[in-house]
Amino acid sequence: MASPLDSLPLLLVIAGAGLALAEAIIPGAHFIVLGVALLVAGLVALLFPPLATPFVLAALVLAIGGVALYGYRELDLYGGKGTGRTSDSDSLKGAMGRVTERVTTSEGEVKLDEGGFSPYYAARSMDGEIPEGTQVMVIDPGGGNVVTVEPLEHVEDRIDRELAQERDRETRDREPETEGA
């Protein structure tokens, strides 16, 4: 008669496969680490029956789970380090991208370099037309999936003007102090 421990490796394989399947159905639920640990530990125990003791299987699950967790974090499958997603629309301000469909004051589309799960956004220009392929910067995220963009050369010119104005203000602020000394 077979003991319940004889079926433990098979139970681990079934549970691990079930969790991996659950992760495929519900991405981001983080079942994959435990699923991989259970699946691999069960397969090892099926291939090497002397390892099918509960304590050895527990150690295998912990060790394989640790390796799976490390690999999961290093591969950054779901953008867990924040590189593949945006937290809110304000985080898009200053984002760079490229025009994929001609942008006018009423229509267009851009692909942002770090635009989240779907990097394509409806876009509008402040004035004029921006041709396809032009590198742009988001100047107003708008709060939805429609962003206001400007060609990068216009943005750089505006920044240079603002920096020059700031330098002029600082120079004027310092002049009265030097005259009174």
C-alpha positions as CSV (number, residue, x, y, z in Angstrom):
1,M,0.0,0.0,0.0
2,A,1.3,3.5,-0.9
3,S,1.8,6.0,1.8
4,P,0.5,9.6,1.5
5,L,4.1,10.8,1.3
6,D,4.6,8.9,-2.0
7,S,2.1,11.3,-3.6
8,L,3.7,14.5,-2.1
9,P,6.0,15.1,-5.2
10,L,3.0,14.8,-7.5
11,L,1.0,17.1,-5.3
12,L,3.7,19.7,-5.5
13,V,3.9,19.4,-9.3
14,I,0.1,19.9,-9.6
15,A,0.1,22.8,-7.1
16,G,3.0,24.5,-8.8
17,A,1.5,24.1,-12.3
18,G,-1.8,25.5,-10.9
19,L,-0.1,28.6,-9.5
20,A,1.9,29.2,-12.7
21,L,-1.4,28.9,-14.6
22,A,-3.0,31.3,-12.2
23,E,-0.2,33.8,-12.8
24,A,-0.8,33.5,-16.6
25,I,-4.5,34.2,-16.1
26,I,-4.0,37.0,-13.5
27,P,-0.6,38.6,-14.3
28,G,0.9,40.6,-11.5
29,A,-0.6,38.5,-8.7
30,H,2.9,37.2,-8.0
31,F,2.0,33.5,-7.9
32,I,4.8,32.7,-10.2
33,V,7.6,32.5,-7.6
34,L,5.8,30.0,-5.4
35,G,4.5,28.2,-8.4
36,V,8.0,27.7,-9.8
37,A,9.3,26.6,-6.4
38,L,6.6,24.0,-5.9
39,L,6.8,22.8,-9.5
40,V,10.6,22.4,-9.6
41,A,10.8,20.8,-6.2
42,G,8.1,18.3,-7.1
43,L,9.8,17.5,-10.4
44,V,13.2,17.0,-8.6
45,A,11.5,14.6,-6.1
46,L,9.8,12.7,-8.9
47,L,13.1,12.2,-10.7
48,F,15.1,11.4,-7.6
49,P,12.7,9.5,-5.2
50,P,15.2,9.4,-2.3
51,L,14.7,13.2,-2.0
52,A,10.9,12.9,-1.5
53,T,11.0,13.3,2.2
54,P,9.0,16.2,3.7
55,F,12.0,18.0,5.2
56,V,14.1,17.7,2.0
57,L,11.1,18.9,-0.1
58,A,10.6,21.9,2.3
59,A,14.3,22.8,1.9
60,L,14.0,22.4,-1.9
61,V,10.9,24.7,-2.0
62,L,12.7,27.3,0.1
63,A,15.9,27.2,-1.9
64,I,14.2,27.2,-5.3
65,G,11.8,29.8,-4.2
66,G,14.7,32.1,-3.2
67,V,16.4,31.6,-6.6
68,A,13.0,32.2,-8.4
69,L,12.4,35.4,-6.4
70,Y,15.9,36.7,-7.2
71,G,15.4,35.9,-10.9
72,Y,11.9,37.4,-10.9
73,R,13.2,40.6,-9.5
74,E,16.3,40.8,-11.6
75,L,14.4,40.1,-14.8
76,D,11.9,42.8,-13.8
77,L,9.1,41.0,-15.7
78,Y,6.4,43.4,-14.7
79,G,8.4,46.6,-14.4
80,G,8.6,46.3,-10.6
81,K,11.5,48.7,-10.5
82,G,9.3,51.4,-11.9
83,T,10.8,51.5,-15.3
84,G,7.8,50.2,-17.2
85,R,5.0,52.2,-15.7
86,T,3.8,55.6,-14.7
87,S,2.3,56.4,-11.4
88,D,0.1,59.3,-12.5
89,S,-0.4,61.7,-15.4
90,D,1.9,64.3,-13.8
91,S,4.8,61.9,-14.1
92,L,4.5,62.2,-17.8
93,K,5.5,65.9,-17.8
94,G,8.9,66.3,-19.4
95,A,8.7,62.8,-20.9
96,M,10.4,62.4,-24.3
97,G,8.9,60.6,-27.3
98,R,8.5,60.5,-31.0
99,V,5.5,61.5,-33.2
100,T,3.9,58.4,-34.7
101,E,1.0,60.3,-36.4
102,R,1.2,63.9,-37.4
103,V,0.3,66.1,-34.4
104,T,-1.9,69.2,-34.8
105,T,-3.8,71.4,-32.4
106,S,-6.7,68.9,-32.6
107,E,-5.3,65.4,-33.3
108,G,-2.2,63.2,-33.5
109,E,-0.3,60.4,-31.7
110,V,3.0,60.0,-30.0
111,K,4.9,57.1,-28.5
112,L,6.6,58.1,-25.3
113,D,9.9,56.5,-24.3
114,E,8.8,55.7,-20.8
115,G,5.0,55.9,-21.2
116,G,4.0,52.8,-19.2
117,F,2.2,49.7,-20.3
118,S,0.9,51.3,-23.5
119,P,3.4,54.0,-24.6
120,Y,1.1,55.4,-27.3
121,Y,-0.8,58.6,-26.4
122,A,-3.2,60.9,-28.3
123,A,-1.4,64.2,-28.6
124,R,-2.0,67.8,-29.3
125,S,0.4,70.6,-30.1
126,M,0.2,74.1,-28.6
127,D,0.4,75.7,-32.1
128,G,1.1,74.5,-35.5
129,E,1.8,71.0,-36.9
130,I,4.5,68.5,-35.8
131,P,5.4,66.0,-38.5
132,E,5.7,62.3,-38.0
133,G,9.1,61.2,-36.7
134,T,9.8,64.4,-34.8
135,Q,11.2,64.0,-31.3
136,V,8.9,65.7,-28.8
137,M,8.6,66.5,-25.1
138,V,5.4,66.4,-23.0
139,I,4.7,69.9,-21.7
140,D,1.2,69.2,-20.3
141,P,0.2,65.7,-19.4
142,G,-3.5,66.8,-19.4
143,G,-4.7,64.3,-16.8
144,G,-5.8,61.7,-19.3
145,N,-4.5,59.9,-22.3
146,V,-4.2,63.1,-24.3
147,V,-0.9,64.9,-23.8
148,T,0.3,68.3,-25.1
149,V,3.7,68.1,-26.8
150,E,6.2,70.4,-28.4
151,P,9.1,69.6,-30.7
152,L,12.2,69.2,-28.7
153,E,14.0,72.1,-30.4
154,H,11.1,74.5,-29.3
155,V,11.3,73.2,-25.7
156,E,15.1,73.8,-25.6
157,D,14.6,77.3,-26.9
158,R,12.0,78.1,-24.3
159,I,14.2,76.7,-21.5
160,D,17.1,78.7,-22.7
161,R,15.0,81.9,-22.7
162,E,13.8,81.1,-19.2
163,L,17.4,80.5,-18.0
164,A,18.5,83.8,-19.6
165,Q,15.6,85.7,-17.9
166,E,16.5,84.2,-14.5
167,R,20.2,85.2,-15.0
168,D,19.0,88.8,-15.9
169,R,16.9,88.9,-12.7
170,E,19.7,87.7,-10.5
171,T,22.0,90.3,-12.1
172,R,19.5,93.1,-11.5
173,D,19.0,91.9,-7.9
174,R,22.7,92.1,-7.2
175,E,23.3,95.5,-8.7
176,P,21.6,97.6,-6.0
177,E,23.7,95.8,-3.3
178,T,27.0,96.7,-5.0
179,E,26.1,100.3,-5.5
180,G,25.2,100.9,-1.8
181,A,28.5,99.3,-0.6
